[in-house]
């Protein structure tokens, strides 16, 4: 057999998505096995002692690790090109664990201002209660990053593209500033997916995902993951995860493993649909602006082309009639569903001001561009002409104001 075919590190992304981490049991099953067990047994008391001491390989407890979860972790690790991966119960568990496992009272965290609502809450409300100093900057302004980092930092956290405004951050530039100041760089890469952007290749230290989104891609279950160096996972994250408990369930891990198999096919189609829908939205009445990295009108198009291999499945657009127009549009849609999830095979739309970013102050919403007329569309796998027709009819009766 070819040596290349024996080494998963040489496989294409598509092959890694289908076969990465596959560990068949003695039964020789074709599909990955589902180990729905909480604990494991040992031949002897000495074996149990050795396993707890780390002197013997093997599983201990499904909160620590599980064969099905391990397959998901290894498959995602291969796809991301990371040294190690640890799965979590949700995307927010991944974000919190990646930060809390390395921050202590007196440490300083700098984050981009444009964040998902729950990420914003962790950084501005929860971490400060434990004595962590947190600073928000405009992610696209390198001068603000440089000024904030002059005082040093333990870590920085950012989303690119940001939720929901699709603001991009120059990863190479920010990583350079952060590392010069001694800070670890944590990137939420959920909008780009592991296929369209490689933060670790651009110098980032830690990548987090909500696997609930594109990785599952079919609205079935929650999950998350943290990917980084082996030393960070082993020395920082793993002890935190084992003792605090936000473990991914084996069943959800199995669902996510199967989701990975079709990720490249789904993302490719979603990206093509999203571009066509974004271009169509630009022609419709009442649409004040459309935000999508693939459009010539996107202000950071050059950065998107340099940093990402695709434009993603998320489109944001603003209606001239503010909240009333946004609500009329959403209520008139017949095919696209109103939902705060994204990355699904079904097209989903939400009004961030009243849902995902409701808990953020109006001042902060205005600062990041979450206006009353802004809506976020996650483009799915339906026929693109059907999606376009749905928006044509929804926006065709003075919906825009």
Phi, psi and omega in degrees: 000145179300135178300323180302319182287343178273348185249107182302334181294342179263355181288157172290164179301321181297320180291320177299322181294332182266324189239351182299134177076000182300124181227091184288143175281183180295346181279344177071034182294149177281313176280155179301140182285147177254110180263092182270063179229150180270325184231179183221153181252162183235148179295321183219164175298326179294325176296318178298316179299315182295323181290319178293330179278353181081015181267349181227132178290149177141166182273153183243311186198143187291347170288333178272322183177156185208145183302320180289318177298321181297325177295319177297314180300316182290323179295316180290324178299315179297318181294317183285334185079030181264162176285327185206158180217140174230125182275151181229170185289337181200172177294321179291328174296324178294315180298310183295317181296319181298327181272308186295331181291343183240355183253143177228167177305132181096345177285165183236130179240131176246134182224153172291147184287325182279099185224157169301147186307317181289325175296317177301319181294316178302315187283323184263342184243311187280306184299320177299332178295339179259015174087014177269127176280129181236140182229133177256139177228159172287114190302328182278355183258101182296331178295323178292321175299313182298316180295317181293327183279352179299330179272002180084166178195152174278321183206159168234151181229137180205157171246136171206118354297150183277153178262121006251004192273355179063022174300136179258151176238134179289098187296314181301316182293314182292321177301317179300317178295317183294314182294327177296332179266002178082020183259142171281145181251119179250124183242125169275111188254021191295321181293324183279335187068163178295347184273329190259346180206138183240084183302324180295323177293336179267007173107353180297157182264326187219137177237136177238150178224145158268104179289348175302331187277245187295329185296311169289301171075003182222022172065033188258322188205167177265153175179162178207176180201149173238129180236137183192198175290158178297323181294319179294314181297313184288318190268330183252302189286313186301313178300320178298312182296316184296326186263348177254336165092009180281059186280148174284133179289147178303321180296314178297323177299320180295317178299318182290326174300315180291326177297322180300329184302327184250010185302313184296322179294316182292315182296319179301314181291319179298318179298316179296316178297318183298318179297315181296320180292319179299316179296322179292318181300327179297340182265354189267148181293146176084353180271112183284322177198153177239135182244113178201130185302337181277353181275146176297335181281350182292122188295338181249032185300320180296320178293320178300317180293327181281329191255335185237149179266358177200167189263353175090177186254002185255131176238134172246145175211154184243133180262141186295334183269017175060213188299317181300317179293320179297315180295320178298318180298311181299319183290335181272347180295136183253336182254312182286132183269146172278117180198148179272002176278171177206169180076013184272159176293337176266140176291133185228145182224145178215163178252097189304323183302326184254002181231269189295334182240021182298322186281352178278145181298155179300324178298316179292321179299316179297322182296329182258003176089014176273086184270166179300334182266001184278134173234151179245126182246124172261111186277131184257211189255007178296167174301130188296328179293328177291319178297314180298318180296324180296318179287328177299315181286327181289328184258007187271358184233058179058031179295332184283357176136000000 
